[in-house]
Amino acid sequence: MSSTVLLGAKLVGVMPPSVQKVYRTLRSGKRMHVGDIELKTRYSPRTVRQALRQLKNARLITQIPDMMDMRRHYYMVVAS
């Protein structure tokens, strides 16, 4: 296991439970839209957006534009 993965796991461990759940949801390996994350976590759109913002700022996830609809984005865990 790389040091980046260990550092990411420690960082997520000190974040709020909602952020941890969103991160675990994204670790499935699939890229997801905000709506997909909302359905899986059963969190409100605002809670999901805040969690995604924190994870992006910590550089644990990446945001990918949806080429079919440039207003939407996919999110996925950064490859280690």
MDAnalysis code that builds the backbone (N, CA, C; Angstrom):
import MDAnalysis as mda
import numpy as np

u = mda.Universe.empty(240, n_residues=80, atom_resindex=np.repeat(np.arange(80), 3), trajectory=True)
u.add_TopologyAttr("name", ["N", "CA", "C"] * 80)
u.add_TopologyAttr("resid", np.arange(1, 81))
u.add_TopologyAttr("resname", ["MET", "SER", "SER", "THR", "VAL", "LEU", "LEU", "GLY", "ALA", "LYS", "LEU", "VAL", "GLY", "VAL", "MET", "PRO", "PRO", "SER", "VAL", "GLN", "LYS", "VAL", "TYR", "ARG", "THR", "LEU", "ARG", "SER", "GLY", "LYS", "ARG", "MET", "HIS", "VAL", "GLY", "ASP", "ILE", "GLU", "LEU", "LYS", "THR", "ARG", "TYR", "SER", "PRO", "ARG", "THR", "VAL", "ARG", "GLN", "ALA", "LEU", "ARG", "GLN", "LEU", "LYS", "ASN", "ALA", "ARG", "LEU", "ILE", "THR", "GLN", "ILE", "PRO", "ASP", "MET", "MET", "ASP", "MET", "ARG", "ARG", "HIS", "TYR", "TYR", "MET", "VAL", "VAL", "ALA", "SER"])
u.atoms.positions = np.array([
    [0.856, -1.176, 0.000],
    [0.000, 0.000, 0.000],
    [0.901, 1.239, 0.000],
    [0.590, 2.186, -0.857],
    [1.451, 3.360, -0.978],
    [1.226, 4.332, 0.179],
    [2.197, 5.205, 0.369],
    [2.092, 6.195, 1.446],
    [0.979, 7.193, 1.169],
    [0.669, 7.427, -0.117],
    [-0.418, 8.344, -0.470],
    [-1.751, 7.798, 0.018],
    [-1.974, 6.498, -0.145],
    [-3.222, 5.882, 0.300],
    [-3.333, 5.960, 1.813],
    [-2.230, 5.683, 2.518],
    [-2.243, 5.754, 3.979],
    [-2.517, 7.171, 4.457],
    [-1.899, 8.148, 3.836],
    [-2.124, 9.538, 4.211],
    [-3.565, 9.923, 3.951],
    [-4.127, 9.509, 2.819],
    [-5.516, 9.800, 2.493],
    [-6.467, 9.180, 3.493],
    [-6.203, 7.935, 3.899],
    [-7.062, 7.246, 4.866],
    [-7.022, 7.947, 6.216],
    [-5.857, 8.400, 6.626],
    [-5.747, 9.122, 7.898],
    [-6.482, 10.456, 7.830],
    [-6.358, 11.138, 6.709],
    [-7.003, 12.430, 6.535],
    [-8.517, 12.283, 6.549],
    [-9.029, 11.283, 5.859],
    [-10.474, 11.051, 5.835],
    [-10.956, 10.686, 7.232],
    [-10.145, 9.980, 7.995],
    [-10.523, 9.555, 9.343],
    [-10.807, 10.696, 10.303],
    [-10.276, 11.872, 10.051],
    [-10.511, 13.013, 10.938],
    [-11.577, 13.968, 10.392],
    [-12.136, 13.619, 9.247],
    [-13.184, 14.447, 8.654],
    [-14.550, 14.055, 9.225],
    [-15.556, 14.906, 9.044],
    [-16.904, 14.595, 9.543],
    [-17.440, 13.284, 8.962],
    [-18.348, 12.625, 9.677],
    [-18.903, 11.351, 9.205],
    [-19.531, 11.420, 7.813],
    [-20.166, 12.521, 7.478],
    [-20.775, 12.639, 6.152],
    [-19.706, 12.610, 5.061],
    [-18.581, 13.241, 5.296],
    [-17.487, 13.251, 4.324],
    [-16.905, 11.841, 4.199],
    [-16.773, 11.158, 5.313],
    [-16.249, 9.794, 5.293],
    [-17.154, 8.871, 4.489],
    [-18.464, 9.009, 4.662],
    [-19.413, 8.150, 3.944],
    [-19.383, 8.433, 2.444],
    [-19.302, 9.691, 2.067],
    [-19.218, 10.042, 0.645],
    [-17.924, 9.460, 0.060],
    [-16.832, 9.560, 0.789],
    [-15.547, 9.011, 0.316],
    [-15.645, 7.493, 0.145],
    [-16.223, 6.805, 1.120],
    [-16.380, 5.343, 1.021],
    [-17.255, 4.983, -0.180],
    [-18.279, 5.776, -0.437],
    [-19.157, 5.538, -1.580],
    [-18.376, 5.667, -2.886],
    [-17.533, 6.664, -2.970],
    [-16.749, 6.873, -4.187],
    [-15.636, 5.834, -4.360],
    [-15.229, 5.203, -3.286],
    [-14.160, 4.194, -3.365],
    [-14.602, 2.932, -4.096],
    [-15.850, 2.848, -4.483],
    [-16.323, 1.689, -5.247],
    [-15.583, 1.578, -6.576],
    [-14.924, 2.659, -6.963],
    [-14.149, 2.645, -8.195],
    [-14.892, 3.226, -9.377],
    [-16.206, 3.373, -9.247],
    [-16.993, 3.948, -10.325],
    [-17.016, 5.469, -10.190],
    [-17.049, 6.148, -11.304],
    [-17.239, 7.594, -11.238],
    [-18.731, 7.839, -11.086],
    [-19.076, 8.852, -10.307],
    [-20.482, 9.101, -9.989],
    [-20.824, 10.572, -10.102],
    [-22.081, 10.826, -10.488],
    [-22.636, 12.175, -10.458],
    [-23.103, 12.458, -9.035],
    [-23.331, 13.721, -8.725],
    [-23.827, 14.114, -7.405],
    [-25.124, 13.372, -7.086],
    [-26.019, 13.263, -8.048],
    [-27.288, 12.574, -7.823],
    [-27.106, 11.114, -7.444],
    [-26.126, 10.448, -8.052],
    [-25.835, 9.055, -7.714],
    [-25.356, 8.942, -6.264],
    [-24.517, 9.879, -5.863],
    [-23.983, 9.878, -4.493],
    [-25.112, 10.149, -3.505],
    [-26.002, 11.073, -3.849],
    [-27.149, 11.371, -2.983],
    [-27.999, 10.118, -2.763],
    [-28.258, 9.366, -3.830],
    [-29.075, 8.158, -3.717],
    [-28.400, 7.094, -2.847],
    [-27.110, 6.909, -3.040],
    [-26.389, 5.874, -2.289],
    [-26.231, 6.221, -0.811],
    [-25.970, 7.504, -0.522],
    [-25.719, 7.908, 0.866],
    [-26.986, 8.335, 1.589],
    [-28.023, 8.691, 0.811],
    [-29.279, 9.227, 1.342],
    [-29.064, 10.575, 2.042],
    [-28.070, 11.316, 1.589],
    [-27.794, 12.661, 2.097],
    [-28.446, 13.691, 1.184],
    [-28.644, 14.884, 1.730],
    [-29.211, 15.976, 0.943],
    [-28.175, 16.465, -0.077],
    [-28.640, 17.130, -1.140],
    [-27.700, 17.669, -2.132],
    [-26.656, 18.592, -1.501],
    [-27.074, 19.406, -0.561],
    [-26.141, 20.330, 0.080],
    [-25.052, 19.583, 0.850],
    [-25.431, 18.554, 1.585],
    [-24.457, 17.777, 2.352],
    [-23.456, 17.102, 1.421],
    [-23.952, 16.558, 0.324],
    [-23.063, 15.898, -0.639],
    [-22.114, 16.908, -1.269],
    [-22.621, 18.057, -1.668],
    [-21.756, 19.077, -2.278],
    [-20.677, 19.540, -1.307],
    [-21.039, 19.732, -0.036],
    [-20.050, 20.153, 0.958],
    [-18.988, 19.077, 1.169],
    [-19.418, 17.827, 1.212],
    [-18.466, 16.727, 1.380],
    [-17.527, 16.647, 0.180],
    [-18.084, 16.770, -1.011],
    [-17.253, 16.736, -2.217],
    [-16.252, 17.888, -2.224],
    [-16.684, 19.050, -1.791],
    [-15.782, 20.207, -1.740],
    [-14.606, 19.924, -0.803],
    [-14.890, 19.359, 0.370],
    [-13.819, 19.049, 1.318],
    [-12.867, 17.991, 0.760],
    [-13.414, 16.978, 0.119],
    [-12.578, 15.923, -0.451],
    [-11.739, 16.447, -1.614],
    [-12.306, 17.344, -2.426],
    [-11.530, 17.951, -3.520],
    [-10.415, 18.824, -2.967],
    [-10.718, 19.611, -1.935],
    [-9.693, 20.473, -1.344],
    [-8.553, 19.667, -0.734],
    [-8.873, 18.472, -0.238],
    [-7.852, 17.584, 0.325],
    [-7.168, 16.767, -0.773],
    [-7.599, 16.949, -2.014],
    [-7.052, 16.258, -3.180],
    [-7.186, 14.735, -3.086],
    [-8.296, 14.295, -2.510],
    [-8.570, 12.866, -2.402],
    [-9.482, 12.370, -3.519],
    [-10.194, 13.305, -4.155],
    [-11.052, 12.957, -5.286],
    [-10.777, 13.917, -6.428],
    [-11.237, 13.536, -7.585],
    [-11.098, 14.401, -8.745],
    [-12.468, 14.621, -9.382],
    [-12.603, 15.741, -10.048],
    [-13.845, 16.127, -10.715],
    [-13.605, 16.047, -12.221],
    [-14.489, 15.314, -12.913],
    [-14.346, 15.107, -14.348],
    [-15.594, 15.630, -15.045],
    [-15.448, 16.479, -16.053],
    [-16.637, 16.986, -16.754],
    [-17.359, 15.865, -17.499],
    [-18.672, 15.946, -17.517],
    [-19.505, 15.015, -18.278],
    [-19.578, 15.559, -19.698],
    [-18.996, 14.860, -20.641],
    [-18.920, 15.353, -22.015],
    [-20.291, 15.428, -22.698],
    [-21.275, 14.712, -22.173],
    [-22.619, 14.758, -22.747],
    [-23.409, 15.956, -22.227],
    [-23.040, 16.464, -21.058],
    [-23.723, 17.608, -20.443],
    [-22.691, 18.354, -19.611],
    [-22.116, 19.387, -20.163],
    [-21.004, 20.091, -19.520],
    [-21.394, 20.818, -18.231],
    [-22.682, 20.831, -17.896],
    [-23.100, 21.424, -16.620],
    [-22.894, 20.448, -15.474],
    [-22.722, 19.181, -15.790],
    [-22.593, 18.137, -14.777],
    [-21.157, 17.630, -14.705],
    [-20.837, 17.039, -13.582],
    [-19.496, 16.475, -13.379],
    [-19.594, 15.089, -12.764],
    [-18.589, 14.288, -13.050],
    [-18.396, 13.017, -12.374],
    [-17.362, 13.241, -11.286],
    [-17.429, 12.424, -10.254],
    [-16.433, 12.470, -9.181],
    [-15.898, 11.062, -8.983],
    [-14.607, 10.955, -8.700],
    [-14.011, 9.661, -8.398],
    [-12.773, 9.853, -7.530],
    [-12.406, 8.795, -6.826],
    [-11.245, 8.828, -5.948],
    [-9.998, 8.927, -6.817],
    [-9.052, 9.729, -6.371],
    [-7.787, 9.901, -7.083],
    [-7.013, 8.588, -7.040],
    [-6.516, 8.162, -8.180],
    [-5.724, 6.924, -8.242],
    [-4.406, 7.130, -7.501],
    [-4.014, 6.100, -6.776],
    [-2.748, 6.209, -6.028],
    [-1.597, 5.669, -6.824],
])
